[in-house]
């Protein structure tokens, strides 16, 4: 496990939330937490409170929780808290939320690039035979649409996403392709889109996301390749921290990231919904 303090964890959580706020979501600093809110989408992933620093005294905690529940009611969203054990407060936040009707719907891990050697080595080596790599950034108009279509083809296959969500994912991908924070990495095998990753770099940190490999192209190390190349560019760009998020039960992805030099931070974070 990689040691990291509460202040740094909050910095990374705010950084990640700012990434997810692009293009249409709202990010509010509540002082003792941050709120990510999507006015047009009720999906809990896009509507959550995290980086929690609430009072430990029982009455004060209950008052603050009541205020947060009222806040969620005012925006018409299901109360949702991303908890980060060892970094949030009070230390028994998860237990207190459970006592108030919140239930875990999953666990996630933050992983940081602790050993950059694999990333730097991958960047220095020639690509495998038949593999080409495109770095896609600052694209607009037809070029952005064409690039987004190739990226989204891989994402829908890699994550088994229903076709009905394609339009929304396309819209977000087109926006990020034109945004100065983002670079998309697209690996092709014999010209066919095969693996993707996305890097968002600003304020001295880089967040990697949307890392996936098409089902037909798995087993060739392409997921690790795009992860390493994005990490190498983050290092070259001067990022103090390069990090990503992963579901705790995704053992395959965790192994890929560990081989790429990433280490899990603290304990797995509970994803808690009021049910």
Steps between C-alpha positions, in 0.01 A plus 500: 500500500622849414496739800312820434366769735147640527596830334648325197203263476261795504708667229469192280128460567436864409720460193306192387166670566608794284574254220157340535337844505595547133296581299168581667514401866523725805766475768435665834748540783290464815793581726492165677431292186463538125185437297495385139158555344363429154185709440396282207585148616380325818763223486655494852856484363460859379325621818706446811669649805862411576813622681293513818625686809194504725497549879544193719279620787173303457252789506715715269544207263127433489428866426751505215366177355147641512622808310659276236177301462310825452755603238446178305124547526533854364678372187268200464770237536546185710740567790837353404833513683838380384683415820879483522607306812812635673448838334142607574371604838360396730705181488184288528315685224394182319352348815312822581356523151397133516319572827306772314381277218787522251597174332819409311456445128865441418860554598765696314871565527717796416833393351799732461805462282767410754758341271527675162752259347246288311341811347830651397623169359184455291536852360859428392430167329365451146134406468412133437472389139172612346423742783478875444424769755314829459508783754176691457460847646373848415276368224181671387239456230509197268844394628366479858191311386705244309748449784222477758323233296810279503559555872137432590494183291771360726340626821158349425658164423751504787244587768200323344300824484155495343469671162243745636775676696718556194369851425573629852848347508569642155403849616732485802785358294468772237512767771805350669680464166479877463577587864860600582521270803443175311694264279350176370726207414372272224688181416414328173584149387537484123307826483205386713428688829604261779580678830452843652595712799436861596730734693390826663794714610474833682601657833801270534308169489386251237191283519474196274159361407299327225767231473367205303578238238258362241411138573657372180834667581544381859802302611747710301602741777333799336324617817832513681660668201259795483509530881879518498519745212248732666697476823827577324348813348370602842851470641647694210236768555618549856209347693565458872234230512375262233205291611191306395196333650399134479223283641638283778364179347661562159799276565607497134522879477677524836768257381550705182538820700733341754724376217494857368637633831179602679434435868175505691451781752367412846188286528231443240245782494134419559242632253196571722142573395203584722243229426 
